[in-house]
Amino acid sequence: MQEIKRRGLMYVMSSPSGAGKTTITRALLNTNDDLVMSVSATTRTRRAGEVHGQDYYFVSVDEFRELIDAKEMLEHAKVFENYYGTPREPVEKALSEGKDVIFDIDWQGTQQLGEMAREDLVTVFILPPARAELEKRLRTRSRDTKESEADIRGRMSKAADEMSHYSEYDYVIINNDVEEAIRKAQLILDSERLKRRRMVGLSDFVRGLKEGL
């Protein structure tokens, strides 16, 4: 029987800080062997313990700008004097091998990805069940991160802006129960993998079926 291969997809997860995006992403990575995390390139200095190609691709400013000029960055931004972005080549390699690539990026990065590769893109926005719950999660987390009251207020203010972009996404998950949110994220991934346009060689397969009749 002829094997029909599948082109991978780019699976974007966005949310305000504290809505559960990282927890859901890690759960999907733990249960999907053909799902890999997107690795960003950055011009910032490598920190102790960080591995090139695993945590980030560490490049010079000139190298980063050359990648932008050559349109080899799927998305990029400058944050506090350092550049961050997603190199096209490793993502394209994974997709062509039938692997899916998951992205943990904001709405601005998602817009850029949409301009570069909309057919490969699946976007999900994670919302908290209530404003009070989001603030509670941020305060709980701040005990470990040692964030100040001003930091928490800043994150809440930023969250309001981020959540206003929910309508730009293909899917929205309200994270009231994290296990249920993970289940929904997996259902989205499974259904998107089955889309006809991702099936490589399908027309040849159908032609072969017709010729045998």
Secondary structure, DSSP 8 states (H G I E B T S, - for coil): ----EE---EEEEE--TTSSHHHHHHHHHHH-TTEEE---EE-S---TT--BTTTBEE--HHHHHHHHHTT-EEEEEEETTEEEEEEHHHHHHHHHTT-EEEEE--HHHHHHHHHHHGGGEEEEEEE-S-HHHHHHHHHHHHHHHT--HHHHHHHHHHHHHHHTTGGGSSEEEE-SSHHHHHHHHHHHHHHHHT-GGGEETHHHHHHHHHHT-
